[in-house]
Amino acid sequence: MEPTATSAPTLPRSIEEIRGEFPILAREVHGQPLAYLDNGATAQKPLAVIETLDRYWREQNANVHRGVHTLSEEATELYEDARQTVASHLGADRREVVFVRNATEALNLVAYSWGHTNLTAGDRIVITEMEHHSNVVPWYQVAQEKEAQLDWAPIDAEGRLDLEALAKLLELGPKLVCVTHVSNVLGTINPIEEIARMAHDAGALLVVDGAQAGPKLELDMAALGADFYAVTAHKMYGPTGIGALFGRRELLEAMPPFIGGGSMIRKVSKDLITWADLPAKFEGGTPAIGEAIGFGAAVRWIDELGLPAIHAAEAELTAYALERVAEVPGLTIFGPPAGDDRGGIVSFAMVGVHSHDVSEILDRHGVAVRAGHHCAQVLMERLGVPATTRASFAVYNTRDEVDRLVEALLDARRVFEL
Amino acid sequence: MDELYRDQILEHYKRPHHFGRLDEFDLDFEDSNPFCGDEQHVFLKLDREGKVSEVAFEGQGCAISTAATSLLSDELEGMTREEILALPKDFVLELLGIDISATRMKCAMLGLKVVKGASLGKAADWEDEGEQGDPAEAASL
């Protein structure tokens, strides 16, 4: 039988099997089975990652790119294999993948290295109202120092980027456009290909914060057209303390180092220092070796499940969650309706109950969500709320967990006598 | 769970005492809790002897921060700035009468911090708003 055009890609294993690969999902919180719906903050780790880390620390640990001994050679090979895995996943050359601590550091690297070299007084940088602080603060800092101007691209009433307003800002001739791929509050998936075309037509480079997109979307740098793209491992089922910056090779070649020290030099003499080749130029000091290898394991695990299938499963669950959560009286739900441009993030505010109190009551039901401003205070101001409660999904979440979220929200209303 | 959200706390959250602004005041201070974005602005009017004669606060926050400041506002009349600055953390915790977890301690202490800020004329930061830390030692005039 021929597959129909509408059939969604399916996961190679059952959800029960996948859940079984995450030991933490078996634990209880306040006597209730854990329903972990805070994946936008960090995802849980599968055995494939935990066992890779364990093996590295037990059997393979050594410094990289230094010793001429067996362990160092093994560690170097594993570290560079991990880079190749991440590079292949991003459709990039390995020289275009710089290991960093997290997406924040990746964006700071661009702001400091590219920004300090290329920005001058009066230059403009476009950022959007839906950015996480990690894609705001570095640009604010470099703009202050260089007397450059930040222009804020607005969002529309449903929480999508207003592309017409963006086009107007591009007419002002910015050097850089900085945008998130998936909003960590609204779940909006921004049309990066289109934004890249618009930015490039206006003569600007495009920096993309892919922290939330990493675990959700297939990322092909050439197809997306991003000049810089930041991901973080811990939201992609990998360890904390490791992430990657993709940068187009000719851009990275022309940029000065970000952090000076060991590993990033070619030759040091008393009056002349020359830099190492890419990507070592940007990796001063001993890197997070075990974590990078764990990142590689996480990416292999994701690729084995297949991002189209992961995305389809999350989209299905998100549509169900949006429908169910709307049944709770007194909730304002933010972000676009279920559809192709909506990722697995559902933020809401309960009239009369602060998000911290909502989160505290949900926790007593074993339901873990995020409460607060989500490091997106400009967006909170735009939405007119001090904080929201956010449920964010991963491939292992189930309809049963969404049902428990809804039950717990109804209980919050009972506790607050609403 | 309803220990945390018992009637007294909910009552003060829904109908906080001294909520609003003072048209005339001698001291005021505004601060926020960066952890959750809660904001409070407190106004104090002093009598001739330098004792609090009127108090008001406004802002937005969770049940814990709002109830804590509401409860605290009931106690401030008649206090001098020095007495306010000497108030320990336990003063507010005893008013709340519930166990406050480390993560919610900043919520519970926001009002005390703002009231001390008003008394001092600048932010009254203390080392640790978690388990340890003694706001009574944070600042003096």
Interface residues (C-beta under 8 A of the other chain):
Chain A: G352 V353 H354 S355 H356 D357 E360 I361 R364 A371 G372 H373 Q377 M380 P386 A387 V415 F416 E417
Chain B: M1 D2 L4 Y5 L10 K14 F35 C36 G37 D38 E39 Q60 G61 C62 A63 I64 R104 C107
